[in-house]
């Protein structure tokens, strides 16, 4: 997940920079909205990953066990 998040941020930065000159055009507005939507989806996925108990399992470390 970390590698995917790092890749997303890299692509986001590069794409945003490349599209900066289009900001005031119809295409630039559409691309900007799409980038914002993707950013929101990535954030939601990250929150779900760290908050959900679905893929959490018992710790193998005794110090993490509740007594």
Phi, psi and omega per residue, in radians:
X1 nan -0.699 -3.122
X2 -1.065 -0.742 3.139
X3 -1.119 -0.696 3.115
X4 -1.157 -0.695 3.115
X5 -1.152 -0.725 3.097
X6 -1.096 -0.763 3.108
X7 -1.093 -0.749 3.126
X8 -1.041 -0.808 -3.134
X9 -1.098 -0.674 3.101
X10 -1.120 -0.829 3.124
X11 -1.139 -0.693 3.122
X12 -1.036 -0.838 -3.131
X13 -1.088 -0.816 -3.135
X14 -1.124 -0.778 -3.133
X15 -1.163 -0.724 3.114
X16 -1.076 -0.743 3.127
X17 -1.135 -0.727 -3.127
X18 -1.174 -0.522 -3.086
X19 -1.669 0.059 -3.091
X20 -1.007 -0.639 -3.141
X21 -1.248 -0.260 -3.141
X22 -1.684 0.059 -2.972
X23 -0.925 -0.626 -3.070
X24 -1.662 0.170 3.136
X25 -1.819 2.860 3.119
X26 -1.048 -0.741 3.123
X27 -1.110 -0.744 3.130
X28 -1.083 -0.671 3.114
X29 -1.157 -0.750 3.123
X30 -1.113 -0.797 3.130
X31 -1.106 -0.742 3.120
X32 -1.057 -0.743 3.110
X33 -1.141 -0.681 3.119
X34 -1.141 -0.739 3.093
X35 -1.069 -0.752 3.115
X36 -1.090 -0.714 3.103
X37 -1.097 -0.766 3.114
X38 -1.102 -0.708 3.114
X39 -1.077 -0.750 3.094
X40 -1.099 -0.702 3.127
X41 -1.148 -0.722 3.119
X42 -1.125 -0.753 3.112
X43 -1.078 -0.784 -3.142
X44 -1.090 -0.702 3.122
X45 -1.129 -0.718 3.138
X46 -1.120 -0.790 3.125
X47 -1.061 -0.758 3.125
X48 -1.069 -0.747 -3.125
X49 -1.045 -0.745 -3.056
X50 -1.504 -0.300 -3.089
X51 -1.757 -0.517 -3.047
X52 -1.242 2.566 3.074
X53 -1.671 -0.018 -3.039
X54 -0.969 -0.775 -3.068
X55 -1.856 0.239 3.106
X56 -1.523 2.465 3.090
X57 -2.247 3.015 3.135
X58 -1.094 2.450 3.139
X59 -1.255 2.508 3.074
X60 -1.475 -0.122 -3.108
X61 -1.658 2.175 -3.067
X62 -1.080 -0.552 -3.135
X63 -1.154 -0.287 3.125
X64 -1.628 -0.084 3.128
X65 -1.385 2.425 3.086
X66 -1.360 2.454 -3.107
X67 -1.798 nan nan
